[in-house]
Amino acid sequence: MIDLFAQRRNRMANTMHTWLLGAAGLFLLAVTAWAFGGPTGMICALIFGAISMAAIRRITPQMVLSMYKARPVSPETFPAGLRIVSELSRRAGLPSIPKLHIIPSQMMNAFAVGRREDSAIAITDALARNLSTRELAGVLAHEMSHIANEDVKVMAFADMVARFTSIMSTVGLFSLFFNIGGFVGGTGHHVPWLGVIVLLLAPTIGGLLQMALSRTREFDADLGAATLTGDPDGLASALTKLEQAQGRRWESLLLPGGRIPDPSVLRTHPRTEDRIARLMALKSTGSGEAPLDAFAMSPRRKSHSLVPHIRPSSGPDFGGMGNFPAFFAMEPDSDHDRPASDVPLNPPKGRPRIRVMRGGVYW
């Protein structure tokens, strides 16, 4: 059973981190805009920021999914996936059920796009065939939490702030370079060293803030996934498989010491070890830890959640957070250790090709 006190503490910490990092990003953009053009620069940043956010909202999930050649699934081809998405959507209190799509890729990955009213979850064909039903439920719940918490909108806003900060910094430095003759010629102008330092450091600091915000939202999505499924072990097992699928185990055998661990501040996702540790910390230890199967089959007691409603008007309805029955308690006769899909759903065709216009490797 999930520890409600640990759940409340983690959610409050994640919310505080999100607000602090978002405010820091906006403050950095304001300082960069002031160094770039004074009050005029700040007005320009505000205008172009509003235009960009309005344009981002017009991008539909179908436009993004078409870039990845994602194919919607039907009840005949992937009934287990649709059943999980439907139940998770009900638990999260979403106004509409996200559409489930399969990407033709041999990499194990998943992502969510859209808003609460119009959203979609995409998983790769390899993910559906390599994760068990229990693990897939954890991954889908993670993406469902991103949708319920409007993380897609939050990260789009953070990306816009970071890009504008970088653009203003680059243009400002070029302007200083072309006007260096006026500073050297003794016309009474002095090099604004403080502004130069701000313009030099702003892109790096903005990128670090964006990655820190992404890590915070990933932790919060893990928390939401554990509470939606009532099973932290399922997501933890899926994360372990995803980490192993990256090939680092073989790389360490063939090239010992060849990989330098990525610093935590340069990651968009937290370390898998940290994510699993937080998931395990959510499990209540008052009555002792139960084995995975016993945990899955144990009945759940409904009670009022201690978690406050952070955004009652638009946030997910997690009124029973931490007390939802696990998917396996709902279907005790199913074999949840088997792969979620025994057959390919949208397998890659041909050899992979790099497509620059689409920003990645596609089949």
C-alpha positions in Angstrom: 0.0 0.0 0.0 1.2 3.5 -0.8 2.4 5.7 2.1 0.2 8.8 1.9 2.5 10.9 4.0 5.5 10.2 1.6 3.1 10.9 -1.3 2.1 14.2 0.1 5.6 15.2 0.9 6.9 14.3 -2.6 4.0 16.1 -4.4 4.4 19.3 -2.4 8.2 19.3 -3.0 7.7 18.7 -6.8 5.1 21.5 -7.0 7.4 23.9 -5.1 10.4 23.0 -7.4 8.2 23.5 -10.5 7.2 27.0 -9.5 10.7 28.0 -8.4 12.3 26.8 -11.6 9.6 28.4 -13.8 10.0 31.7 -12.0 13.8 31.5 -12.3 13.5 30.9 -16.1 11.2 33.9 -16.5 13.5 36.1 -14.4 16.4 35.0 -16.5 14.5 35.9 -19.7 13.6 39.3 -18.3 17.2 40.0 -17.4 18.4 38.9 -20.8 15.8 41.0 -22.6 16.8 44.0 -20.5 20.5 43.5 -21.3 19.5 43.1 -25.0 17.4 46.1 -25.4 16.2 47.6 -22.2 12.5 48.2 -21.8 12.0 47.7 -25.5 13.6 44.3 -25.3 11.3 43.2 -22.5 8.2 44.3 -24.5 9.4 42.4 -27.6 10.0 39.3 -25.5 6.5 39.6 -24.1 4.9 40.1 -27.5 6.7 37.3 -29.2 6.2 35.0 -26.3 2.5 35.4 -26.4 2.5 34.8 -30.1 4.6 31.6 -29.7 2.3 30.2 -27.0 -0.8 30.9 -29.1 0.9 29.1 -32.1 1.9 26.1 -29.9 -1.7 25.7 -28.7 -2.8 25.3 -32.4 -0.5 22.2 -32.8 -2.7 19.1 -32.6 -1.5 15.7 -31.4 -2.2 14.3 -34.9 0.4 16.7 -36.4 3.1 15.5 -34.0 2.2 11.8 -34.3 2.3 12.0 -38.1 6.0 12.9 -37.9 6.7 9.6 -36.2 4.4 7.5 -38.5 2.3 6.5 -35.4 -0.7 4.3 -36.1 -3.8 4.3 -33.8 -4.6 0.9 -32.2 -8.0 -0.8 -32.3 -9.7 -3.1 -29.8 -9.0 -6.0 -32.1 -5.2 -5.4 -32.4 -4.3 -4.3 -28.8 -7.2 -4.8 -26.4 -5.0 -4.8 -23.3 -3.5 -1.4 -24.1 -6.8 0.2 -24.7 -8.3 -1.3 -21.6 -5.5 0.1 -19.5 -5.7 3.5 -21.0 -9.4 3.7 -20.5 -9.2 2.7 -16.8 -6.3 5.1 -16.2 -8.2 7.9 -17.8 -11.2 7.3 -15.5 -9.0 7.2 -12.5 -7.2 10.4 -13.5 -10.5 12.2 -14.1 -9.7 13.3 -17.7 -12.5 14.7 -19.7 -11.6 12.5 -22.7 -9.7 9.2 -23.1 -6.3 9.8 -24.7 -5.8 8.0 -28.0 -3.2 5.2 -28.0 -0.8 5.0 -30.9 2.1 2.7 -31.9 5.3 4.0 -33.4 7.3 1.7 -35.8 10.6 1.7 -33.9 12.9 -0.9 -32.4 13.7 1.5 -29.5 11.7 1.3 -26.3 10.1 4.7 -25.7 6.8 6.4 -24.9 5.6 10.0 -24.9 2.4 12.0 -24.5 1.1 14.9 -26.5 -1.8 17.3 -26.4 -4.0 18.8 -23.7 -6.4 17.2 -21.2 -9.3 17.7 -23.6 -7.5 16.4 -26.7 -4.5 14.1 -26.0 -2.7 11.0 -27.2 -0.1 8.6 -25.9 2.4 7.0 -28.2 4.5 3.9 -27.5 6.9 2.1 -29.7 6.3 -1.3 -31.1 9.3 -2.6 -29.2 7.9 -1.3 -25.9 4.6 -3.1 -26.3 6.4 -6.4 -27.1 9.0 -6.3 -24.4 7.1 -5.0 -21.4 4.7 -7.1 -19.5 1.1 -5.9 -19.0 1.9 -4.8 -15.5 5.0 -2.9 -16.6 3.1 -1.3 -19.5 0.4 -0.1 -17.1 3.1 1.7 -15.1 4.5 3.4 -18.3 1.1 4.4 -19.6 0.2 5.7 -16.1 3.3 7.8 -16.2 2.3 9.4 -19.5 -1.2 9.8 -18.3 0.1 11.8 -15.3 1.9 14.1 -17.7 -1.4 14.8 -19.5 -3.4 15.2 -16.3 -0.8 17.6 -14.8 -0.6 19.6 -18.1 3.2 18.9 -18.2 3.1 19.1 -22.0 2.0 22.8 -21.7 4.5 23.4 -18.9 7.5 22.1 -20.9 6.4 23.9 -24.0 6.4 27.1 -22.1 9.8 26.3 -20.6 11.2 25.5 -24.0 9.9 28.8 -25.4 11.5 30.8 -22.5 14.8 29.0 -23.0 14.8 29.5 -26.8 14.0 33.2 -26.5 16.7 33.6 -23.9 19.2 32.0 -26.3 18.1 34.0 -29.3 18.3 37.3 -27.5 21.7 36.4 -26.1 23.0 35.5 -29.5 21.7 38.6 -31.2 22.8 40.9 -28.4 26.4 39.5 -28.5 26.5 40.0 -32.3 25.3 43.6 -31.9 28.1 44.2 -29.4 30.6 42.7 -31.7 29.6 44.9 -34.7 29.6 48.0 -32.4 33.0 47.3 -30.9 34.5 50.0 -33.1 32.4 52.7 -31.3 33.5 51.5 -27.9 37.2 51.5 -29.0 37.0 54.8 -30.9 36.6 56.8 -27.7 33.1 58.2 -28.6 32.2 58.3 -24.9 30.5 54.8 -24.9 31.9 52.1 -22.6 31.6 48.4 -23.0 28.6 47.2 -20.8 30.5 44.4 -19.2 27.7 43.4 -16.9 25.4 43.0 -19.9 28.0 41.1 -21.8 28.4 38.6 -18.9 24.6 38.2 -18.7 24.4 37.5 -22.4 27.2 35.0 -22.3 25.9 33.0 -19.4 22.1 33.3 -20.1 21.8 30.4 -22.6 23.7 27.9 -20.4 21.8 28.9 -17.3 18.5 28.7 -19.2 19.2 25.3 -20.5 20.1 24.0 -17.1 16.9 25.4 -15.6 14.9 23.7 -18.4 16.5 20.3 -17.7 16.0 20.7 -14.0 12.3 21.5 -14.6 12.0 18.4 -16.8 13.5 16.2 -14.1 11.0 17.6 -11.5 8.1 16.9 -13.8 9.4 13.3 -14.4 9.5 12.7 -10.7 5.9 14.0 -10.3 4.8 11.8 -13.2 6.3 8.8 -11.5 4.4 9.7 -8.3 1.2 10.0 -10.3 1.8 6.7 -12.1 2.2 4.9 -8.8 -0.9 6.3 -7.3 -3.0 5.7 -10.5 -2.0 2.0 -10.7 -1.7 1.4 -7.0 1.5 -0.5 -7.9 5.0 1.3 -7.7 6.7 -2.0 -8.4 5.3 -2.2 -11.9 6.8 1.1 -13.0 10.0 0.3 -11.2 10.4 -2.9 -13.1 9.6 -1.1 -16.4 12.3 1.5 -15.7 14.8 -1.2 -15.1 14.1 -2.8 -18.4 14.3 0.5 -20.2 17.7 1.2 -18.6 19.0 -2.2 -19.7 17.6 -1.6 -23.2 20.0 1.3 -23.7 22.8 -1.1 -24.1 25.0 0.3 -21.4 25.6 -3.2 -19.9 27.2 -4.4 -23.2 29.1 -1.2 -23.5 30.6 -1.6 -20.0 31.7 -5.2 -21.0 33.2 -4.2 -24.3 34.6 -0.8 -23.3 35.2 -0.8 -19.6 35.6 2.7 -18.3 34.8 4.1 -21.8 31.7 5.9 -20.7 31.8 8.8 -18.3 28.5 9.1 -16.3 26.4 12.0 -17.3 26.3 14.7 -14.6 22.9 15.0 -13.0 22.5 18.7 -14.0 22.8 17.7 -17.7 20.0 15.2 -17.7 16.4 15.8 -18.9 15.4 12.7 -16.9 16.5 11.7 -13.4 18.7 8.8 -12.9 16.9 5.5 -13.0 18.3 4.6 -9.6 16.8 7.7 -8.1 13.4 7.2 -9.7 13.2 3.6 -8.4 14.3 4.7 -5.0 11.5 7.3 -4.8 9.0 4.8 -6.0 10.0 2.3 -3.4 9.9 5.0 -0.7 6.2 5.4 -1.5 5.4 1.9 -0.3 4.0 1.8 3.2 6.2 -0.2 5.5 3.8 -0.2 8.5 2.7 -3.8 7.9 5.9 -5.0 6.2 6.7 -5.2 2.5 4.7 -7.8 0.6 6.1 -9.7 -2.4 5.1 -8.4 -5.8 2.3 -11.0 -6.4 0.9 -10.6 -2.9 1.0 -6.9 -3.3 -0.9 -7.1 -6.5 -3.6 -9.3 -5.2 -4.2 -7.6 -1.8 -7.5 -5.8 -1.5 -7.5 -2.0 -1.2 -9.2 0.0 1.4 -10.8 3.3 0.3 -10.1 6.3 2.4 -9.8 10.1 2.0 -6.5 11.2 0.6 -4.2 13.5 2.5 -2.9 15.0 -0.7 -4.2 18.6 -1.2 -5.8 19.5 -4.5 -3.1 21.7 -6.0 -5.1 22.8 -9.0 -8.7 21.8 -8.3 -10.1 23.6 -11.3 -7.9 21.9 -13.9 -5.8 19.3 -12.2 -6.5 15.5 -12.1 -9.1 14.2 -9.8 -6.9 12.2 -7.5 -9.4 12.1 -4.7 -8.5 8.4 -3.9 -4.8 8.9 -4.6 -2.8 5.9 -3.3 -5.9 3.8 -2.6 -6.8 2.7 -6.1 -7.0 -1.1 -6.6 -4.1 -2.4 -8.7 -4.9 -3.6 -12.2 -4.0 -7.1 -11.1 -6.5 -7.1 -8.3 -9.2 -6.2 -10.9 -8.1 -9.1 -13.2 -6.8 -11.9 -11.0 -7.0 -14.5 -13.7 -4.7 -12.7 -16.2 -1.1 -13.5 -16.7 0.5 -10.1 -16.1 4.1 -11.3 -16.5 3.6 -12.1 -20.2 4.4 -9.4 -22.9 1.7 -6.9 -23.3 1.5 -7.9 -27.0 2.6 -11.2 -28.4 2.5 -10.0 -32.0 4.0 -6.9 -33.7 1.6 -4.0 -33.7 3.4 -1.6 -36.1 6.8 -3.1 -36.8 9.5 -1.0 -38.5 9.8 -1.6 -42.3 13.1 -1.5 -44.1 16.4 -0.1 -42.8 16.5 2.9 -40.6 17.2 6.3 -42.3 18.2 9.6 -41.0 15.7 12.3 -41.9 17.0 15.7 -41.1 13.7 17.5 -41.8 11.9 15.3 -39.2 14.7 15.6 -36.7 15.6 11.9 -36.1 16.0 8.4 -37.3 12.9 6.7 -38.8 12.0 3.5 -40.5 
